[in-house]
Amino acid sequence: MAENAAGSRGRLDARTALITGAGSGIGRESALLFAAEGANVVVADRDEEAGERVASEIRDAGGEARAVPTDVSVGAHVEAAVHTAEREYGALHVLFNNAGIFPPDDGSPVGTPEAVWDLVMDINLKGVFLGCKYGIPALLRAGGGSIVNTASFVAVVGAATSQIAYTASKGGVLAMTREIAVEYARQGIRANALCPGPVNTPLLQELLADPDARARRLVHVPMGRLAEAGEIASAALYLASDESSYVNGTTFLVDGALTAAYVTPE
């Protein structure tokens, strides 16, 4: 394997990774980490300026990255991002379908506007479908690879603080990931659903700006804190690399034991 920009051998040397929602949060941290581990990174984000900033950070550190403006709910955008990976770097080896939204109007089944439901499904669920639709043929052309789909811990537990569209979309990601993992297992492709607990990202910071809302949720987290985006990025790196070569079709929870808890420490 070749040496990466830091002069050491990385876990993703000579590979190309496409990361959606890579302009901020978990996506940004993953893009920087994957590049530090030797990957060529395609930074796909609908915020063109944010995507280019991340790509510039990678290049400034001696890595390889290209930013592609991408609305994951639009097939032509996703297809273009995949083509960029193959055109610029020769092949696609890692597909990280990470982009997602959580609108403030996403609440109970009776209170959530239909338009909000449709928007969340278009990005959180259809966006993952489109990533796989256009990414899987590229992975097959490369001889195989790893798909990491961002789901959520809310896909496996219920919550009285309802977010019905988000929860349903992430449950769909789990089901889709299992199906893909089984279908392509003998063709060299692994697919796993990364399920973070609450993460300290701008998206959640806005939601938990209210101290009562923050306390309402943190009381259920045994570790007593939110995850940091870099911690989730490290889990994504594991799933993307050969270290997880026999990990396939999993609901990969990175939630600080939240879903294991009945009562938490005082």
C-alpha positions in Angstrom: 0.0 0.0 0.0 1.1 3.6 -0.7 1.8 6.0 2.1 -0.8 8.6 2.9 -0.3 12.3 3.3 0.9 11.9 6.9 3.6 9.4 5.7 2.0 6.4 7.3 0.0 3.5 5.8 -3.7 4.0 6.1 -6.7 1.7 6.3 -8.2 3.2 3.1 -5.0 3.5 1.0 -5.6 3.4 -2.8 -9.4 3.6 -2.3 -12.0 6.1 -3.2 -14.9 7.0 -0.9 -18.0 8.9 -1.8 -19.6 10.5 1.3 -23.0 12.3 1.1 -23.8 15.1 3.6 -20.1 15.6 3.9 -20.2 19.3 4.3 -20.8 19.2 8.1 -21.3 17.1 11.1 -20.6 13.3 10.8 -20.1 13.6 7.1 -17.4 16.2 7.5 -15.6 14.4 10.2 -15.7 11.2 8.2 -14.4 12.9 5.1 -11.4 14.2 7.0 -10.8 10.9 8.7 -11.1 8.8 5.6 -8.7 11.1 3.8 -6.2 10.9 6.7 -6.4 7.1 6.3 -5.4 7.3 2.6 -8.7 7.6 0.8 -9.5 9.8 -2.2 -12.8 11.5 -1.1 -15.7 12.7 -3.1 -17.4 15.3 -0.9 -21.1 15.3 -1.8 -23.3 17.9 -0.2 -26.2 20.1 -1.4 -24.4 23.1 0.2 -21.8 23.7 -2.5 -19.7 26.1 -0.3 -19.6 23.8 2.7 -18.6 20.9 0.5 -15.8 22.8 -1.2 -14.5 23.9 2.3 -14.2 20.3 3.4 -12.5 19.3 0.1 -10.1 22.2 0.5 -9.3 21.1 4.0 -8.4 17.7 2.7 -6.3 19.0 -0.1 -4.5 21.5 2.2 -3.5 18.5 4.4 -2.0 16.8 1.4 -5.0 14.5 0.6 -7.1 14.1 -2.5 -10.7 15.3 -2.6 -13.3 16.7 -5.0 -16.5 18.4 -4.0 -19.7 17.7 -5.9 -22.9 19.7 -5.3 -25.4 17.0 -4.6 -29.1 16.9 -3.6 -29.4 13.2 -2.7 -33.1 13.2 -3.6 -32.3 13.9 -7.2 -31.1 10.8 -9.1 -29.1 12.8 -11.7 -27.1 14.5 -8.9 -26.2 11.2 -7.2 -25.3 9.6 -10.5 -23.0 12.6 -11.2 -21.3 12.2 -7.9 -20.6 8.5 -8.6 -19.3 9.4 -12.1 -17.0 11.9 -10.5 -15.5 9.3 -8.3 -14.8 7.0 -11.2 -13.7 9.7 -13.6 -11.3 11.4 -11.1 -10.0 8.4 -9.3 -10.6 5.3 -11.5 -13.0 3.4 -9.2 -15.4 3.7 -6.3 -14.7 1.4 -3.2 -16.6 3.0 -0.3 -20.1 4.4 -0.5 -21.2 6.3 2.7 -24.8 7.3 2.4 -24.8 9.7 5.3 -27.0 12.7 4.3 -30.1 13.3 6.3 -32.4 15.9 7.7 -34.6 16.4 10.8 -37.0 19.3 10.3 -38.5 21.0 13.4 -42.0 20.4 12.1 -41.4 16.6 12.2 -43.4 15.5 15.2 -46.4 13.2 16.0 -48.3 11.3 13.3 -51.2 13.7 13.6 -49.1 16.9 13.8 -46.6 16.4 11.1 -47.4 18.1 7.8 -47.6 15.8 4.8 -45.0 18.0 3.0 -42.6 17.5 5.8 -43.1 13.7 5.7 -42.4 13.7 1.9 -39.3 15.9 2.3 -37.8 13.6 5.0 -38.5 10.5 3.0 -37.0 12.0 -0.1 -33.7 12.8 1.5 -33.3 10.2 4.3 -34.7 7.2 2.6 -34.9 7.8 -1.1 -31.5 9.5 -0.9 -30.0 6.2 0.4 -31.8 4.2 -2.3 -30.4 6.5 -5.0 -26.9 6.2 -3.6 -27.2 2.5 -3.8 -28.9 2.5 -7.2 -26.0 4.4 -8.8 -23.2 3.4 -6.4 -23.6 -0.4 -6.4 -22.8 -0.8 -10.2 -19.6 1.3 -9.6 -18.7 -0.9 -6.6 -19.2 -4.0 -8.8 -17.0 -2.5 -11.5 -14.3 -2.0 -8.8 -14.6 -5.7 -7.8 -16.5 -5.0 -4.6 -16.6 -2.6 -1.7 -18.3 -1.3 1.4 -21.6 0.5 1.8 -22.3 2.3 5.0 -25.8 3.7 5.4 -26.6 6.1 8.2 -29.7 5.0 10.1 -30.2 5.9 13.8 -30.9 4.4 17.2 -34.5 5.7 16.9 -35.0 3.0 14.3 -34.9 0.3 17.0 -36.6 2.0 19.9 -39.7 4.1 20.4 -39.8 7.7 21.8 -42.6 9.7 23.3 -40.9 12.8 21.9 -42.1 11.8 18.5 -40.3 12.5 15.2 -42.4 10.2 13.1 -41.0 10.9 9.6 -37.4 10.7 10.7 -38.0 7.5 12.7 -39.8 5.9 9.9 -37.2 6.9 7.3 -34.4 5.4 9.4 -36.3 2.2 9.9 -36.6 2.0 6.1 -32.8 2.4 5.9 -32.3 -0.5 8.2 -34.6 -2.8 6.1 -33.0 -1.7 2.8 -29.5 -2.2 4.1 -30.2 -5.8 5.2 -31.7 -6.6 1.8 -28.7 -5.2 0.0 -26.3 -7.0 2.3 -27.8 -10.3 1.5 -28.3 -9.7 -2.2 -24.7 -8.7 -2.9 -22.8 -10.7 -0.3 -21.4 -13.1 -2.9 -20.4 -10.3 -5.2 -17.9 -8.7 -2.9 -20.1 -5.9 -1.5 -20.9 -5.5 2.2 -23.6 -3.2 3.5 -24.1 -2.1 7.1 -26.4 0.4 8.8 -24.6 2.8 11.1 -27.0 3.7 13.9 -25.7 6.6 16.0 -27.2 7.7 19.3 -27.7 11.5 19.8 -24.7 13.3 18.3 -23.3 16.7 19.1 -23.8 18.2 15.6 -25.4 21.5 14.5 -28.6 19.7 13.7 -29.1 18.4 17.2 -27.7 21.5 18.9 -30.5 23.4 17.4 -33.1 20.9 18.6 -31.6 20.7 22.1 -31.1 24.5 22.6 -34.0 24.3 25.1 -32.4 23.1 28.4 -35.6 21.1 29.2 -35.5 19.3 25.9 -31.8 18.5 26.4 -32.3 17.2 29.9 -35.3 15.1 28.7 -33.1 13.2 26.4 -29.8 13.1 28.2 -31.3 11.4 31.2 -31.7 8.3 29.0 -28.1 8.1 27.9 -26.0 6.0 30.4 -22.8 7.9 29.5 -24.5 11.2 30.3 -23.4 13.0 27.2 -23.9 13.2 23.5 -21.6 11.5 21.1 -19.1 13.6 19.2 -19.2 13.5 15.4 -15.6 12.2 15.3 -16.6 9.2 17.4 -19.3 8.2 14.8 -16.8 8.9 12.0 -14.4 6.3 13.6 -17.2 3.7 13.5 -17.9 4.5 9.9 -14.2 4.1 9.1 -14.2 0.6 10.7 -17.2 -0.4 8.6 -15.5 1.0 5.5 -12.2 -0.7 6.0 -11.1 -4.3 5.7 -11.1 -4.5 9.5 -14.8 -5.3 9.2 -14.4 -7.7 6.3 -16.9 -10.2 7.9 -19.3 -7.6 9.1 -22.3 -7.5 6.8 -26.0 -6.6 7.2 -25.6 -5.3 10.7 -27.5 -2.7 12.7 -24.3 -1.2 14.0 -25.3 0.8 17.1 -23.0 3.5 18.4 -25.2 4.9 21.1 -23.3 4.9 24.4 -25.5 2.0 25.6 -28.7 4.0 25.2 -30.7 1.2 23.6 -29.3 -1.3 26.3 -30.6 0.8 29.2 -33.6 0.3 31.4 -32.6 2.8 34.1 -29.4 4.9 34.0 -26.9 5.9 36.7 -27.9 8.7 39.0 
